[in-house]
Structures are given as structure tokens and as C-alpha cells.
Amino acid sequence: MSNPGTSLVTQSKRFPLTWDDLSVSLPTWRELLPATVRVRSANDLQSGRWVLKPALGRVGEGVAIARVSSDSEWHSAKWEACLHPSLWVAQLRFDVVPLEVTGKLYYPCLGIYTVEGQACGIYGRVAEKSLIDADAQDIAVLITEDEMNA
């Protein structure tokens, strides 16, 4: 299985860098997606305010945040992003409210699948750190009929 070649545009984490040049407004994406900039525009990468993301990463591979990722993961991502800035972006970090389960904190992430603009499914992932990366686990997302009709 694979995505069609046209998905490279919207699947790329660099897609938001093109928005100002497009003839469409994309109001929902602009409202909901955290600020995304070229790596060289994020002058304070060490602050932990920015998430480094490879443009075509999947399931969090290569994603790194200063002081959240291991030192080696952070330095590797920063080095790659500086060497190959056209293959990376910096995205403003947002806080996730952790869930406590049996005395342990977990950080959730939900995503919505859509077909022709209509929601058709949800996926979930959870991590023990405030970064949903390649180490995060897939989780089941269950919705009751009442919640679907709300």
C-alpha cells in the first residue's frame, strides 16, 4: 500500500510554508496547526519552544524537542536540520494535558481520518513523555453512539 504521489504536498510538514503563496485561504488549517517555520527562522531552538520535524517523517520518526528528547536524539535532529534545512521544519510546541492511568502519566495524541472533507475515523497514540514520536504506542479510540450524535 502507498499514498498517491499527490499526497506528498499535503503530507509534507513543509506544506504550511507554501500557504501564503496559494490562491486558497485554508482557514481551518491556519487556525488549528501550530506555527510552522523554516528551521533557520526558529532562532531559539534550544529553548524547547520548537519541535524539529523531518518534512516527510511518519509516526514521529526523527521528531525532536530540546530537553524532552534524549540528548543524542536532539543533537542528531538539530545537526540534520542544520545540514539539510529544506528537509525539515520547526513547529511551535504546544502543551498536552497528560492522562493519569494507575498512577502513571501518559501523553495522548488523536488524529482524524477524512475522506472528501468528512470525518471517517480516529486514530490514537500515547507516550510516556510529552513528545509523540516513533516510540509512542498506538491506542484504541472508542466513541459511544451518543458521542457520535453530539
C-alpha positions as a LaTeX table, in Angstrom:
\begin{tabular}{lrrr}
\hline
Residue & $x$ (\AA) & $y$ (\AA) & $z$ (\AA) \\
\hline
Met1 & 0.00 & 0.00 & 0.00 \\
Ser2 & 1.12 & 3.54 & $-0.59$ \\
Asn3 & $-0.25$ & 7.04 & $-0.76$ \\
Pro4 & $-0.75$ & 8.65 & $-4.16$ \\
Gly5 & 2.07 & 10.93 & $-5.28$ \\
Thr6 & $-0.21$ & 13.97 & $-4.90$ \\
Ser7 & $-0.26$ & 13.41 & $-1.13$ \\
Leu8 & 3.41 & 14.47 & $-0.96$ \\
Val9 & 2.24 & 18.07 & $-0.98$ \\
Thr10 & $-0.18$ & 17.88 & 1.94 \\
Gln11 & 1.70 & 15.15 & 3.83 \\
Ser12 & 4.90 & 17.19 & 3.87 \\
Lys13 & 5.45 & 19.05 & 7.14 \\
Arg14 & 6.72 & 21.89 & 4.89 \\
Phe15 & 3.27 & 22.39 & 3.32 \\
Pro16 & 2.40 & 25.29 & 5.70 \\
Leu17 & 5.40 & 27.20 & 4.33 \\
Thr18 & 3.55 & 27.47 & 1.00 \\
Trp19 & 0.23 & 28.73 & 2.32 \\
Asp20 & 0.85 & 32.44 & 1.72 \\
Asp21 & 1.57 & 31.67 & $-1.96$ \\
Leu22 & $-1.63$ & 29.68 & $-2.54$ \\
Ser23 & $-4.85$ & 31.04 & $-4.02$ \\
Val24 & $-6.95$ & 29.32 & $-1.33$ \\
Ser25 & $-7.25$ & 30.53 & 2.26 \\
Leu26 & $-7.09$ & 27.24 & 4.28 \\
Pro27 & $-8.73$ & 28.86 & 7.35 \\
Thr28 & $-9.13$ & 25.63 & 9.35 \\
Trp29 & $-5.51$ & 24.57 & 8.93 \\
Arg30 & $-4.30$ & 28.08 & 9.75 \\
Glu31 & $-6.43$ & 28.11 & 12.88 \\
Leu32 & $-5.56$ & 24.66 & 14.19 \\
Leu33 & $-1.97$ & 23.93 & 13.12 \\
Pro34 & 0.77 & 25.35 & 15.35 \\
Ala35 & 3.03 & 27.93 & 13.72 \\
Thr36 & 5.40 & 26.20 & 11.30 \\
Val37 & 8.58 & 27.93 & 10.09 \\
Arg38 & 11.84 & 27.20 & 8.31 \\
Val39 & 14.43 & 25.84 & 10.73 \\
Arg40 & 16.65 & 28.90 & 10.30 \\
Ser41 & 13.74 & 31.15 & 11.33 \\
Ala42 & 13.50 & 29.49 & 14.76 \\
Asn43 & 16.39 & 31.29 & 16.45 \\
Asp44 & 15.74 & 29.82 & 19.89 \\
Leu45 & 15.71 & 26.08 & 19.14 \\
Gln46 & 17.41 & 25.29 & 22.46 \\
Ser47 & 14.53 & 26.88 & 24.40 \\
Gly48 & 12.25 & 23.88 & 23.99 \\
Arg49 & 9.60 & 26.11 & 22.36 \\
Trp50 & 10.11 & 24.44 & 18.97 \\
Val51 & 9.68 & 20.90 & 17.69 \\
Leu52 & 12.03 & 19.80 & 14.91 \\
Lys53 & 10.26 & 17.64 & 12.32 \\
Pro54 & 11.59 & 15.97 & 9.18 \\
Ala55 & 9.46 & 17.06 & 6.22 \\
Leu56 & 8.42 & 13.55 & 5.25 \\
Gly57 & 8.60 & 11.80 & 8.60 \\
Arg58 & 5.95 & 9.35 & 9.64 \\
Val59 & 4.69 & 8.24 & 13.06 \\
Gly60 & 7.04 & 10.69 & 14.74 \\
Glu61 & 10.31 & 9.30 & 13.34 \\
Gly62 & 13.04 & 11.90 & 13.75 \\
Val63 & 10.86 & 14.38 & 15.67 \\
Ala64 & 12.80 & 16.06 & 18.48 \\
Ile65 & 12.38 & 18.69 & 21.21 \\
Ala66 & 15.20 & 20.15 & 23.28 \\
Arg67 & 15.10 & 18.89 & 26.89 \\
Val68 & 12.37 & 16.32 & 26.06 \\
Ser69 & 14.16 & 14.10 & 23.55 \\
Ser70 & 17.34 & 12.36 & 24.65 \\
Asp71 & 20.45 & 14.48 & 24.17 \\
Ser72 & 21.63 & 12.25 & 21.33 \\
Glu73 & 18.24 & 12.38 & 19.53 \\
Trp74 & 18.07 & 16.16 & 19.92 \\
His75 & 21.62 & 16.78 & 18.69 \\
Ser76 & 21.17 & 14.38 & 15.77 \\
Ala77 & 17.92 & 16.06 & 14.65 \\
Lys78 & 19.39 & 19.54 & 15.07 \\
Trp79 & 22.50 & 18.57 & 13.12 \\
Glu80 & 20.46 & 17.06 & 10.27 \\
Ala81 & 18.11 & 20.06 & 10.21 \\
Cys82 & 21.02 & 22.48 & 10.01 \\
Leu83 & 22.79 & 20.45 & 7.30 \\
His84 & 19.64 & 19.90 & 5.24 \\
Pro85 & 17.20 & 22.69 & 6.18 \\
Ser86 & 15.00 & 22.11 & 3.12 \\
Leu87 & 14.13 & 18.67 & 4.53 \\
Trp88 & 13.00 & 19.94 & 7.95 \\
Val89 & 10.70 & 22.41 & 9.70 \\
Ala90 & 10.38 & 23.87 & 13.16 \\
Gln91 & 6.89 & 23.85 & 14.62 \\
Leu92 & 5.80 & 25.80 & 17.69 \\
Arg93 & 5.37 & 23.40 & 20.57 \\
Phe94 & 2.04 & 23.14 & 22.36 \\
Asp95 & 1.28 & 21.66 & 25.75 \\
Val96 & $-0.58$ & 18.38 & 26.02 \\
Val97 & $-2.62$ & 17.59 & 29.10 \\
Pro98 & $-1.44$ & 14.18 & 30.31 \\
Leu99 & $-3.79$ & 11.41 & 31.39 \\
Glu100 & $-3.11$ & 9.59 & 34.64 \\
Val101 & $-3.58$ & 5.83 & 34.46 \\
Thr102 & $-2.74$ & 3.69 & 37.51 \\
Gly103 & $-0.53$ & 6.43 & 38.90 \\
Lys104 & 1.47 & 6.96 & 35.69 \\
Leu105 & 1.24 & 9.92 & 33.29 \\
Tyr106 & 0.61 & 9.35 & 29.58 \\
Tyr107 & 0.52 & 11.97 & 26.82 \\
Pro108 & $-2.21$ & 11.34 & 24.23 \\
Cys109 & $-2.46$ & 12.29 & 20.57 \\
Leu110 & $-5.58$ & 11.93 & 18.44 \\
Gly111 & $-5.83$ & 12.25 & 14.69 \\
Ile112 & $-8.83$ & 12.32 & 12.41 \\
Tyr113 & $-9.06$ & 10.49 & 9.10 \\
Thr114 & $-11.12$ & 12.29 & 6.47 \\
Val115 & $-12.46$ & 11.42 & 3.04 \\
Glu116 & $-13.54$ & 14.35 & 0.90 \\
Gly117 & $-13.69$ & 16.59 & 3.96 \\
Gln118 & $-15.85$ & 14.24 & 6.05 \\
Ala119 & $-14.52$ & 12.64 & 9.24 \\
Cys120 & $-14.47$ & 8.87 & 8.85 \\
Gly121 & $-12.20$ & 7.61 & 11.60 \\
Ile122 & $-9.91$ & 8.40 & 14.51 \\
Tyr123 & $-6.51$ & 7.10 & 15.44 \\
Gly124 & $-4.80$ & 7.43 & 18.77 \\
Arg125 & $-1.26$ & 7.27 & 20.06 \\
Val126 & 0.12 & 7.69 & 23.57 \\
Ala127 & 3.60 & 8.25 & 25.02 \\
Glu128 & 5.22 & 8.39 & 28.43 \\
Lys129 & 6.90 & 11.69 & 27.53 \\
Ser130 & 5.43 & 14.90 & 26.15 \\
Leu131 & 6.50 & 14.01 & 22.62 \\
Ile132 & 4.58 & 11.68 & 20.35 \\
Asp133 & 7.45 & 10.15 & 18.42 \\
Ala134 & 8.39 & 6.78 & 16.96 \\
Asp135 & 8.38 & 5.30 & 20.49 \\
Ala136 & 4.71 & 6.18 & 21.10 \\
Gln137 & 2.18 & 3.35 & 21.19 \\
Asp138 & $-0.96$ & 3.03 & 19.12 \\
Ile139 & $-4.13$ & 3.00 & 21.22 \\
Ala140 & $-7.76$ & 2.18 & 20.56 \\
Val141 & $-10.14$ & 5.14 & 20.38 \\
Leu142 & $-13.70$ & 4.21 & 21.27 \\
Ile143 & $-16.67$ & 6.51 & 20.81 \\
Thr144 & $-20.17$ & 5.84 & 22.04 \\
Glu145 & $-23.18$ & 6.33 & 19.79 \\
Asp146 & $-24.25$ & 9.29 & 21.98 \\
Glu147 & $-20.88$ & 10.97 & 21.39 \\
Met148 & $-21.19$ & 10.42 & 17.64 \\
Asn149 & $-24.56$ & 12.16 & 17.60 \\
Ala150 & $-23.43$ & 15.13 & 19.72 \\
\hline
\end{tabular}
